[in-house]
Amino acid sequence: MYTLPNKLKLFAIIFMVVGAIGIVSGFLATPSTTAEVKEMLKDSNHGEGHGAEAATTAESHGVAEDSNNTENTEAHSEEAHLEHVMHQLQNRPWSSLYIASFLFFMIALGVLAFYAIQIASQAGWSPVLFRVMEGITAYLIPGGIIMLILLGLSSFNINHLFVWADPDVIAHDKLLQGKSGWLNGVGVMIRASIFLGGWILYRQFSLKYSRLQDESEDRAKWFKKNFKISAAFLVFFIYTESIMSWDWLMSFDPHWFSTLYGWYVFSGMIVCAITTIALVTMVLKAQGYLEFVNDSHIHDLAKYMFGFSIFWTYLWFSQFMLIWYANIPEEVTYFVTRIEDYKLPFFGMVVMNFVFPILVLMNSDYKRVNWFVVMAGVVILLGHWLDLFVMVMPATVGTQWYIGIPEISSILFFFGLFVYVVFTALTKAPLLAKGNPFIKESKKFHY
């Protein structure tokens, strides 16, 4: 049985506490008036540019107007701009929280899907890793509850992240009025509850059958039950994951859509999931556990990391290239905004999620070197956090973005929570699923 080291528990708690303090300070630092925004813009050397822009606009209109009208126009323009910036700055800590929460939730969900694939395909190499996968999926419950809360606050316009949830915006937007039958708070929350309920239900039953498989004399009975529900879950998952990606991510830009979006989110989800399986496995081996996991298992996990990084890049390029080639205004606006205002994170995450894995993981021998895999894994996870950052931030904070206390604190808090939940869950059962019929094959697996 695995025992959670006190140092690891303390490590997770420290990360949660530091992260929570940073999150609170991020919310407290947001401006509540346009006067505060004006001071913040001046301090960050943005005030002069915006003031000059407002003055220029006022001057161009004031040629044929008296001085009073000119002053009114300038004041109104500046006030409207400052109010817009204030809303963007107020959205920033919420957006940071949402991105970090979704990242760790999607890791747990991706591991659950990968676990179901292994069972449904009756894979012979992976059963020695099943307990690791089951431990990671334990985060699905607390992570799902947090996501449901954040989604509720967003879809009912309490934190103003989703533009389609704002009645004032909808009243003047015919496109959003047409989509309101789908994009509304009640509908989004009902769908989210169904999705989370289905995912968690499968996880609980599969976990139950896995434990009974170890304890029962009739192991074939529980193996078959697990096989059947895993196959059914995968059908449920592929539909619900796509719809989830529309509701939870794509709807930040409700005037834009992509038919590849669900697959794109899935590719990032699955590569993060497999990377996390590899990292947790190597942590446990470093602590003296999982002696039955050999270099060939790590090699296969690294192969999946490499392969799904290529798959993610293929989908990213396919989506980008087709929209760029067609050059339809309502489609290209999504990428124009990101390339103009988010150039560094937009192209940086391509380097981190494609170029780096290619250079580090292409060589077969490197896939067996633990520190190489760890280095690649950390970069891949940060790269996909950056990918989510680019998905969410342009629609919620616009040009008022940078990576600071709210963003880093949110990552620290959810990382600490994830580590605490996952490694605590690993103490609940032996680390070897001895009842699996392929366990001997898995122990002897050699690439």
C-alpha positions in Angstrom: 0.0 0.0 0.0 1.2 3.5 -0.8 1.7 5.9 2.1 1.5 9.6 1.5 4.8 11.2 2.6 4.4 14.1 5.0 6.7 16.2 2.9 4.6 15.8 -0.1 1.4 16.6 1.8 3.1 19.8 3.2 4.3 20.6 -0.2 0.7 20.5 -1.6 -0.7 22.5 1.3 1.9 25.2 0.9 1.1 25.5 -2.8 -2.6 25.8 -2.0 -2.1 28.4 0.7 0.3 30.5 -1.3 -2.0 30.2 -4.4 -5.1 31.2 -2.4 -3.4 34.3 -1.0 -2.3 35.3 -4.5 -5.8 34.7 -5.9 -7.4 36.9 -3.1 -4.8 39.6 -3.7 -5.5 39.5 -7.4 -9.2 40.2 -6.8 -8.4 42.9 -4.3 -6.1 44.6 -6.8 -8.8 45.0 -9.5 -10.1 48.6 -9.9 -13.6 49.5 -8.9 -13.8 52.9 -10.5 -12.7 54.5 -13.7 -10.5 56.9 -11.7 -8.5 53.9 -10.4 -8.2 52.6 -14.0 -6.9 56.0 -15.2 -4.2 55.9 -12.5 -3.3 52.3 -13.3 -2.9 53.1 -17.0 -0.7 56.1 -16.2 1.5 54.0 -13.9 1.9 51.3 -16.7 2.7 54.0 -19.3 -0.5 53.4 -21.2 -2.2 56.5 -20.2 -0.5 58.9 -22.6 -1.3 56.8 -25.6 -5.0 56.5 -24.8 -5.2 60.1 -23.9 -3.6 61.2 -27.1 -6.0 58.9 -29.1 -9.0 60.5 -27.3 -7.7 64.0 -27.9 -7.0 63.3 -31.6 -10.6 61.9 -32.0 -12.0 65.0 -30.3 -9.9 67.3 -32.4 -11.0 65.8 -35.7 -14.7 66.2 -34.8 -14.2 69.6 -33.3 -13.2 71.5 -36.4 -16.8 72.4 -37.2 -18.0 72.5 -33.5 -17.6 74.8 -30.6 -15.2 74.2 -27.8 -17.9 72.9 -25.4 -18.9 70.1 -27.8 -15.2 69.2 -28.3 -14.7 68.9 -24.5 -17.9 66.8 -24.1 -16.9 64.4 -27.0 -13.4 64.0 -25.6 -14.7 63.3 -22.0 -17.3 60.9 -23.2 -14.8 59.0 -25.4 -12.3 58.7 -22.6 -14.9 57.7 -20.0 -16.3 55.0 -22.3 -12.7 53.7 -22.9 -11.9 53.7 -19.2 -15.1 51.8 -18.3 -14.3 49.2 -21.0 -10.8 48.7 -19.6 -12.2 48.5 -16.0 -14.4 45.6 -17.0 -11.5 43.8 -18.7 -9.3 44.2 -15.6 -12.1 43.0 -13.4 -12.4 39.9 -15.6 -8.7 39.1 -15.3 -8.6 37.2 -12.0 -11.8 35.4 -12.9 -10.3 34.3 -16.2 -7.1 33.2 -14.6 -9.0 31.1 -12.1 -11.2 29.6 -14.9 -8.2 28.6 -17.0 -6.2 27.0 -14.2 -9.3 25.2 -13.0 -10.1 23.8 -16.4 -6.5 22.7 -17.0 -6.4 20.4 -14.1 -10.0 19.2 -14.6 -9.3 18.3 -18.2 -6.2 16.4 -17.1 -8.4 14.2 -14.9 -11.1 13.8 -17.6 -8.5 13.0 -20.2 -7.0 10.3 -17.9 -10.4 8.8 -17.4 -10.9 8.6 -21.2 -7.5 7.1 -21.7 -8.2 4.6 -18.9 -11.5 3.6 -20.5 -9.7 3.1 -23.9 -7.2 0.8 -22.2 -10.0 -1.4 -20.7 -12.2 -1.4 -23.8 -9.2 -2.3 -26.1 -8.0 -4.9 -23.6 -4.5 -3.5 -23.8 -1.8 -5.7 -22.4 0.9 -3.2 -21.7 -0.9 -0.8 -19.4 -2.6 -2.6 -16.5 0.4 -2.0 -14.2 -0.5 1.7 -14.6 -4.2 1.4 -13.8 -3.9 2.4 -10.2 -2.0 5.5 -11.2 -4.8 6.4 -13.6 -7.5 5.7 -11.0 -5.7 7.9 -8.5 -5.5 10.8 -11.0 -9.2 10.5 -11.9 -10.1 11.1 -8.2 -9.6 14.8 -9.0 -12.6 14.6 -11.3 -15.0 15.1 -8.3 -13.6 18.2 -6.6 -12.4 19.6 -9.9 -15.8 19.0 -11.4 -17.5 20.8 -8.5 -15.2 23.8 -8.8 -15.8 24.0 -12.6 -19.5 23.8 -12.1 -19.4 26.7 -9.6 -17.3 28.8 -11.9 -19.5 27.9 -14.9 -22.6 28.9 -12.9 -21.1 32.3 -11.9 -20.2 32.8 -15.6 -23.3 31.6 -17.3 -25.6 33.7 -15.1 -23.4 36.8 -15.7 -22.3 37.2 -12.1 -18.6 37.5 -13.1 -19.2 38.8 -16.6 -17.0 36.3 -18.5 -19.5 35.2 -21.1 -20.7 38.0 -23.3 -23.8 35.9 -24.3 -24.9 35.9 -20.6 -25.2 39.7 -20.5 -28.8 40.8 -21.2 -27.7 44.3 -22.3 -25.4 42.9 -25.0 -28.0 40.4 -26.2 -30.6 43.1 -26.6 -28.4 44.8 -29.3 -27.0 41.6 -30.9 -29.2 39.7 -33.3 -26.6 36.9 -33.7 -26.6 36.2 -29.9 -30.4 36.5 -29.9 -30.5 33.7 -32.5 -28.1 31.5 -30.3 -29.9 32.2 -27.1 -31.9 28.9 -27.3 -28.6 27.1 -26.8 -26.4 29.7 -25.1 -28.3 30.5 -21.9 -27.5 30.0 -18.2 -30.1 27.3 -17.5 -29.2 25.2 -20.6 -25.5 25.4 -20.1 -25.8 24.3 -16.4 -28.2 21.5 -17.2 -25.8 20.1 -19.9 -22.8 20.5 -17.6 -24.6 18.7 -14.8 -25.5 15.8 -17.1 -21.9 15.6 -18.4 -20.3 15.7 -15.0 -22.8 13.2 -13.6 -22.1 10.8 -16.4 -18.3 11.1 -16.2 -18.2 10.7 -12.4 -20.7 7.8 -12.5 -18.5 5.9 -14.9 -15.5 6.6 -12.8 -17.2 5.3 -9.6 -18.5 2.1 -11.2 -15.3 1.3 -13.0 -13.3 1.9 -9.8 -15.7 -0.4 -8.0 -15.4 -3.2 -10.6 -11.6 -2.8 -10.6 -11.4 -3.3 -6.8 -13.9 -6.3 -6.9 -11.7 -7.8 -9.7 -8.8 -8.0 -7.2 -10.9 -9.4 -4.4 -13.3 -11.8 -6.1 -12.7 -15.3 -7.2 -14.8 -14.8 -10.3 -12.5 -12.1 -11.8 -13.8 -12.6 -15.3 -17.3 -11.4 -14.3 -16.0 -8.0 -13.1 -13.6 -7.7 -16.0 -16.5 -8.1 -18.5 -18.6 -5.6 -16.6 -15.8 -3.1 -16.7 -15.3 -3.8 -20.4 -18.9 -3.1 -21.2 -19.3 0.1 -19.3 -16.0 1.4 -20.6 -17.1 0.8 -24.2 -20.4 2.6 -23.4 -18.7 5.4 -21.7 -16.4 6.1 -24.6 -19.5 6.7 -26.8 -21.0 9.0 -24.2 -17.6 10.8 -23.8 -17.0 11.6 -27.4 -20.3 13.4 -27.7 -20.3 15.1 -24.4 -16.6 16.3 -24.6 -17.4 18.1 -27.9 -20.4 19.8 -26.5 -18.6 20.6 -23.3 -15.8 22.3 -25.4 -18.4 24.5 -27.2 -20.2 25.5 -24.0 -17.2 25.9 -21.7 -14.6 27.4 -24.1 -15.7 28.2 -27.6 -18.7 30.3 -26.4 -16.2 32.9 -25.0 -16.2 34.0 -28.7 -19.9 33.4 -29.5 -19.7 35.1 -33.0 -17.1 32.5 -34.1 -17.2 28.8 -34.4 -15.1 25.9 -35.7 -16.2 22.4 -36.4 -12.7 21.1 -35.4 -12.9 22.7 -31.9 -14.1 19.7 -30.0 -11.3 17.5 -31.5 -8.8 20.3 -30.9 -9.7 20.5 -27.2 -9.6 16.7 -26.9 -6.1 16.5 -28.4 -4.8 18.9 -25.8 -6.7 17.1 -23.1 -5.3 13.6 -23.9 -1.7 14.7 -24.3 -1.9 16.5 -20.9 -3.5 13.4 -19.4 -0.8 11.0 -20.7 2.0 13.4 -19.6 0.5 13.5 -16.1 0.3 9.7 -15.9 4.0 9.6 -16.9 5.0 12.3 -14.3 3.0 10.7 -11.4 4.5 7.3 -12.3 8.0 8.6 -12.2 7.4 10.4 -8.8 6.1 7.1 -7.4 9.1 5.2 -8.7 11.4 7.8 -7.2 9.7 7.1 -3.9 10.5 3.4 -4.2 7.1 2.2 -5.5 5.9 0.7 -8.8 8.9 -1.7 -9.0 6.9 -3.6 -11.7 6.9 -0.6 -14.0 9.9 -0.7 -16.3 11.6 1.5 -18.9 9.4 0.1 -21.7 6.2 1.4 -19.9 7.8 4.9 -19.6 8.9 4.6 -23.3 5.3 3.9 -24.4 3.9 6.8 -22.4 6.5 9.1 -24.0 5.5 7.7 -27.4 1.9 8.7 -26.7 3.1 12.1 -25.5 5.0 12.6 -28.8 2.2 11.2 -30.9 -0.6 13.2 -29.5 1.6 16.4 -29.6 1.8 15.8 -33.3 -2.0 15.2 -33.5 -2.6 18.4 -31.6 -0.4 20.3 -34.0 -2.2 18.7 -37.0 -5.5 20.0 -35.7 -4.2 23.4 -34.7 -2.7 23.9 -38.2 -5.8 22.5 -40.0 -8.1 24.9 -38.2 -5.7 27.8 -38.7 -4.8 27.1 -42.3 -8.4 26.6 -43.6 -9.6 29.8 -41.9 -6.6 31.7 -43.2 -7.0 30.4 -46.7 -10.8 31.1 -46.9 -10.2 34.6 -45.5 -13.8 35.1 -44.5 -14.1 38.1 -42.2 -16.3 36.5 -39.5 -13.9 33.6 -39.3 -10.4 35.3 -39.4 -11.3 37.7 -36.7 -10.6 35.0 -34.1 -7.0 34.5 -35.3 -6.4 38.2 -36.2 -7.1 39.2 -32.6 -4.8 36.5 -31.2 -1.9 37.2 -33.6 -2.1 41.0 -33.2 -2.6 41.2 -29.4 -1.3 37.8 -28.2 1.6 37.2 -30.6 4.1 35.9 -28.0 1.8 33.4 -26.2 0.1 32.4 -29.5 3.3 31.3 -31.3 5.0 30.4 -28.0 2.5 27.7 -27.2 3.1 26.2 -30.7 6.8 26.0 -30.0 6.2 24.5 -26.6 3.6 22.0 -27.8 5.1 21.0 -31.1 8.7 22.0 -31.7 10.0 21.1 -28.2 8.4 17.6 -28.1 9.7 16.9 -31.6 13.3 17.8 -30.6 13.2 16.0 -27.2 11.0 12.9 -27.8 11.6 11.9 -31.4 14.7 9.9 -30.5 13.6 6.4 -29.2 16.4 6.3 -26.6 15.5 9.6 -25.1 12.0 8.2 -24.3 13.6 5.9 -21.7 15.5 8.6 -19.9 13.3 9.8 -17.0 14.7 13.3 -16.7 14.1 13.9 -20.5 10.5 12.8 -20.2 10.0 14.9 -17.1 11.5 18.0 -18.8 9.3 17.4 -21.9 6.3 16.8 -19.7 6.6 20.0 -17.8 7.0 22.1 -21.0 4.0 20.3 -22.6 1.8 21.0 -19.6 2.8 24.7 -19.4 2.3 24.9 -23.2 -1.2 23.7 -23.0 -1.9 26.1 -20.1 -0.7 28.8 -22.5 -3.0 27.3 -25.2 -6.0 27.7 -22.8 -4.8 31.2 -22.0 -5.0 32.1 -25.7 -8.4 30.5 -26.0 -10.0 32.5 -23.1 -8.2 35.7 -22.5 -8.7 37.6 -25.8 -12.5 37.4 -25.3 -12.5 38.3 -21.6 -9.6 40.8 -21.0 -8.7 41.9 -24.5 -5.5 43.8 -24.6 -5.3 44.1 -20.8 -3.4 40.8 -20.4 -0.1 39.8 -18.8 1.1 36.9 -16.8 1.3 38.0 -13.2 0.0 37.3 -9.7 -3.6 36.1 -10.6 -2.3 33.7 -13.3 0.6 32.2 -11.4 -1.4 32.0 -8.1 -4.3 30.2 -9.8 -1.9 27.6 -11.2 -0.2 27.2 -7.8 -3.5 26.7 -6.0 -4.9 24.1 -8.4 -1.6 22.3 -8.7 -1.4 21.9 -4.9 -5.0 20.7 -4.8 -4.4 18.3 -7.6 -1.3 16.8 -6.0 -3.1 16.5 -2.6 -6.2 14.8 -4.0 -4.4 12.5 -6.4 -1.7 11.2 -4.0 -4.2 10.8 -1.2 -6.4 8.7 -3.5 -3.4 6.5 -4.3 -3.3 5.4 -0.6 -6.8 3.9 -0.9 -5.8 0.7 -2.7 -2.7 -1.4 -3.6 -0.7 0.1 -6.5 -1.0 -3.1 -8.5 -4.3 -4.2 -10.1 -3.5 -7.9 -9.5 -6.9 -9.1 -10.6 -6.6 -7.9 -14.2 -6.2 -10.8 -16.6 -3.4 -9.1 -18.5 -1.3 -8.2 -15.4 1.3 -10.8 -16.1 1.7 -9.6 -19.7 1.9 -6.1 -18.5 4.6 -6.9 -15.9 6.7 -8.6 -18.6 6.1 -5.9 -21.2 9.2 -5.1 -23.2 9.4 -2.8 -26.2 
